[in-house]
Amino acid sequence: MIKPFEKPIYVTRPFLPPIEEFSAGLQEIWDSQWLTNDGPVLQRFTRQLSNYFETDNVCLFNNGTLALQLGLQGMGISGEVITTPFTFVATTHALYWNKIRPVFVDIEPDYYTLDPEKVEAAITPWTTAILAVHVFGYPCKLDELADIARRHNLTLIYDAAHAFGVDVGGKSIAHYGDMSMFSFHATKLYHSLEGGMLTFQDSGLKQTLDYLKNFGFKSELEVVMPGTNAKMNEMQALMGSLVLKHLDEIIEKSRQIEILYRECLKDVPGIRFTPPLPEGTR
Ligand SMILES: Cc1ncc(COP(=O)(O)O)c(C=O)c1O
């Protein structure tokens, strides 16, 4: 029998920036006494992410689940959506809360992402969108899914919860599909304590998403639509902004750990690794 470990061994632990950096940021928040509602730290963080992802079409949320839920709502997705069962439950829950019927299609065996060959057969007159997941940060079959979406006039949405920092063909994975959701939950390689982000192609969506995440407020006096509370606060924005500065070292450390796993497990019978990343993927 295997002897129990004396201390737990974690699959992953959140990256924490040096505490001095966080304290300096807290001082700024204490000075401004602005804790949430589109404060200066959030505005700065949003600009940093815009630069990082090379698009103005970013919208921040208090978590990835609500980002995805409101993203679907903002795009008016309804009826049936083709999606994957091999994901975290939040992908399907985001559909559920929009009264959308999830239609599950199996995954391909290499990277565990939605199998484009099976997607087409699942399309019905009620299908409005495909919601695919970049599982563990492995890019979906981007070209194949884009081709199916174009031919059938479907919206293509990516749950990119695991894919912060992934580039394909020289640009961020955020630039593929009509919309992508990134989770900044503490368990992710990149995080802001909790948090989420949508990136999207249609600039016109930004206003709707801003309303949806803030009770539909257009101004202090005017509510133009029903919304909810899904705003990111200043502490989250501060953490996100600091972790972003350390992103390269976090990715490099993770890469080294992966090399170790592959090396140490390679002779264990029954273990199969994902193939090397497709060319042009970082
Ligand atoms: C694939 C996937 N989708 C959605 C989510 C939900 O993100 P969040 O925890 O930020 O709400 C997660 C992670 O938690 C996830 O792994």
The ligand as a MOL file (V3000), in Angstrom:
LIG
                    3D

  0  0  0     0  0            999 V3000
M  V30 BEGIN CTAB
M  V30 COUNTS 16 16 0 0 0
M  V30 BEGIN ATOM
M  V30 1 C -13.7800 25.4450 -18.6880 0
M  V30 2 C -14.2720 26.4050 -17.6470 0
M  V30 3 N -15.3240 27.1910 -17.9270 0
M  V30 4 C -15.7930 28.0750 -17.0450 0
M  V30 5 C -15.2060 28.2310 -15.7970 0
M  V30 6 C -15.8030 29.1880 -14.8340 0
M  V30 7 O -14.9450 30.2320 -14.4900 0
M  V30 8 P -15.0600 30.9460 -13.0760 0
M  V30 9 O -14.5900 29.9880 -12.0400 0
M  V30 10 O -14.1530 32.1310 -13.2390 0
M  V30 11 O -16.4730 31.3450 -12.8680 0
M  V30 12 C -14.0980 27.4320 -15.4620 0
M  V30 13 C -13.3570 27.5100 -14.2070 0
M  V30 14 O -13.5770 27.6750 -13.1460 0
M  V30 15 C -13.6340 26.4890 -16.3940 0
M  V30 16 O -12.6200 25.6800 -16.0920 0
M  V30 END ATOM
M  V30 BEGIN BOND
M  V30 1 1 1 2
M  V30 2 1 2 3
M  V30 3 2 2 15
M  V30 4 2 3 4
M  V30 5 1 4 5
M  V30 6 1 5 6
M  V30 7 2 5 12
M  V30 8 1 6 7
M  V30 9 1 7 8
M  V30 10 2 8 9
M  V30 11 1 8 10
M  V30 12 1 8 11
M  V30 13 1 12 13
M  V30 14 1 12 15
M  V30 15 2 13 14
M  V30 16 1 15 16
M  V30 END BOND
M  V30 END CTAB
M  END
